[in-house]
Amino acid sequence: MKDTSRLILRFLLVTLGALIMAVNLNTFVHAAGLLPGGFTGITLLIQEIFAKYLNIHIPFVVFYWGLNVVPALICFRYVGKRFTLLSLWAIIASGLFTDLLPGLDVTSDVMLCSIFGGIINGVAISFCLLAGATSGGTDFISIYVSEKTGRSIWNHILFFNVLVLATFGLLFGWNRALYSIIFQFVSTQILNTLYKRYQKSTILIISEKTDELVQVIRDVTGHDATLFTGQGCYQGAERKMLYTVVSSDEEDKLLRSIKKTDPAAFINILQTKMLKGNFIMKKQD
């Protein structure tokens, strides 16, 4: 029952993300003539090429769904089945919403559209990622690579998007392309802020209840810890310190559990810039 409720919640969160993505596309992106990143941007680029040079108007879903077939099959096999199915729903829903829903008349200022459109796009994609899915396209690729390497590659995806935007600039003018880079940069920074699965945190805990806290760490994160014994310089008493590394998205939950087990625990959380070794992450389902 609990698993069913969680699945329904994930489904609703993915649907909300797809809806926000489509409204943002029809509002800020279209109002300013921007090109978002990923397969969405490639789809809009192909649409515009067909419309301008061949005078053929093709629905958004035709190219968008087609581009996502191969990455979806790869993720279904190597990442997770439920993860891929939820992602496919995000792709289907966002495609349909984009073709069926009208945009909102908010502003035609290109800079405002670039900034706020980028923010909303990042939030929409984050909803999908937090639900254990993606919005499709290059997100499939980034999740696949991150699952294999344990590293976030959103900034690498940004570089790929810049190449797509360079093509867009050559064909349709550099002003729109440069504003689109602002849109994509803002969106990427929002993603890096809200989605922390592939960021790591080092946690140091000084406590008298180290045995209980090791079990807490195992239960919450699936990771283990290393115990160090030292001497407190103020009182000269023996002190025990646990050292562990976890995914940054597990920080808050772990911190609450530690403080519940030992309110007197002294905790120091450090951002981990680089990690070498066998760091095992929970698999996408």
HUUR-V318458 format. One record per backbone hydrogen bond with DSSP energy under -0.5 kcal/mol. CO is the residue of the C=O (numbers start at 0). NH is the residue of the N-H. Records with the same first field share a line. If there is no record, write none. Layout:
CO: NH, NH
//
This chain:
0: 4
1: 5
2: 6
3: 7
4: 8
5: 9
6: 10
7: 11
8: 12
9: 13
10: 14
11: 15
12: 16
13: 17
14: 18
15: 19
16: 20
17: 21
18: 22
19: 23
20: 24
21: 25
22: 26
23: 27, 28
24: 29
26: 30
27: 31
28: 32, 33
36: 39, 40
37: 41
38: 42
39: 43
40: 44
41: 45
42: 46
43: 47
44: 48
45: 49
46: 50
47: 51
48: 52, 53
49: 53, 55
55: 57
58: 61, 62
59: 63
60: 64
61: 65
62: 66
63: 67
65: 68
66: 70
67: 71
68: 72
69: 73
70: 74
71: 75
72: 76
73: 77
74: 78, 79
79: 83
80: 84
81: 85
82: 86
83: 87
84: 88
85: 89
86: 90
87: 91
88: 92
89: 93
90: 94
91: 95
92: 96
93: 97
94: 98
95: 99
96: 100
103: 105
108: 112
109: 113
110: 114
111: 115, 116
112: 116
113: 117
114: 118
115: 119
116: 120
117: 121
118: 122
119: 123
120: 124
121: 125
122: 126
123: 127
124: 128
125: 129
126: 130
127: 132
128: 131
135: 138
136: 139, 140
137: 141
138: 142
139: 143
140: 144
141: 145
142: 146
143: 147
144: 148
145: 149
152: 156
153: 157
154: 158
155: 159
156: 160
157: 161
158: 162
159: 163
160: 164
161: 165
162: 166
163: 167
164: 168
165: 169
166: 170
167: 171
168: 172
172: 176
173: 177
174: 178
175: 179
176: 180
177: 181
178: 182
179: 183
180: 184
181: 185
182: 186
183: 187
184: 188
185: 189
186: 190
187: 191
188: 192
189: 193
190: 194
193: 195
195: 198, 247, 248
197: 151
198: 247
199: 271
200: 202, 245
201: 269
202: 243
203: 267
204: 206, 241
205: 265
208: 212
209: 213
210: 214
211: 215
212: 216
213: 217
214: 218
215: 219
216: 220, 221, 222
217: 221
225: 227, 242
227: 240
229: 238
231: 235
236: 231
238: 229
239: 206
240: 227
241: 204
242: 225
243: 202
245: 200
246: 249
247: 250
249: 253
250: 254
251: 255
252: 256
253: 257
254: 258
255: 259
256: 260
257: 261
261: 264
264: 266
265: 205
267: 203, 269
269: 201
270: 272
271: 199
276: 278
277: 279
284: 80, 81
//
